[in-house]
Structures are given as structure tokens and as C-alpha cells.
């Protein structure tokens, strides 16, 4: 997942100033699709992991920390994992976190 296309509430997301209504609607649609996909996977008893590409730029220490966290999650029983900074509430539809028109 990507902070921009999926509208993550993280420091990397910024709504464009050009055509903001278009982008707000587009990102809200993406979030709705994300919510449906996550719900379908969880309903089918799949475990869901969300990892943002922006973590690739955090260097070796950041990569090692994320790998360790994912490894621990894989060994556990939690049904959902998200890398730090993803800010997706697995218990609520992602689309409810869309940005409101101002």
C-alpha cells in the first residue's frame, strides 16, 4: 500500500492542491476497495499484513526492525499486522477514514 494512493493518515500523505475534489474522491474509492479486500480476506480466515513502500527508505536498521516485527507476527496468532505508520483500523471500514471535503 502506498501513503498517497490509499490516503494513509501518516506524515507522508498530502492531499494535492490541484483538483483536490477529484483526488479526495479517488482516494476515498481506493480506501473503500481496500476495506472490501481486507474484509474479504479476513472473512476467509486469511491473516492480513499491510506494509508501506516508504519503509524501504529507512535504511538497514529500519528494514531489520520491520523484518523482526513481521517475523514475530508470523509466529503469533494475531489476524492483522501493519507496519508502523500505516494507521489503518482493521475493525472499521477503511473508507470511514477518508478526508472530508472542506
FENHU-V612047 format. One record per backbone hydrogen bond with DSSP energy under -1.0 kcal/mol. NH is the residue of the N-H (numbers start at 1). CO is the residue of the C=O. E is the energy in kcal/mol with one decimal. If there is no record, write none. Layout:
BEGIN
NH_CO_E + NH_CO_E
END
This chain:
BEGIN
6_2_-2.0 + 7_4_-1.2 + 8_3_-1.2 + 10_8_-2.3 + 13_10_-1.7 + 23_19_-2.0 + 24_20_-2.8 + 25_21_-2.3 + 26_22_-2.7 + 27_23_-2.8 + 28_24_-2.1 + 29_25_-2.2 + 30_26_-2.1 + 31_27_-2.6 + 32_28_-2.2 + 33_29_-2.4 + 34_30_-2.5 + 35_31_-2.6 + 36_32_-2.2 + 37_33_-2.4 + 38_34_-2.9 + 39_35_-2.6 + 40_36_-2.5 + 41_37_-2.3 + 42_38_-2.5 + 43_39_-2.6 + 44_40_-1.7 + 45_42_-1.6 + 46_41_-2.9 + 48_79_-2.6 + 50_81_-2.4 + 53_1_-1.2 + 55_52_-1.8 + 56_53_-2.0 + 58_55_-1.6 + 63_59_-2.4 + 64_60_-2.7 + 65_61_-2.1 + 66_62_-2.3 + 67_63_-2.6 + 68_64_-2.6 + 69_65_-2.2 + 70_66_-2.6 + 71_67_-2.7 + 72_68_-2.5 + 73_69_-2.2 + 74_70_-2.8 + 75_71_-1.5 + 81_48_-2.4 + 83_50_-2.7 + 86_83_-1.8 + 92_89_-1.5 + 96_93_-1.5 + 97_94_-2.2 + 98_95_-1.6
END
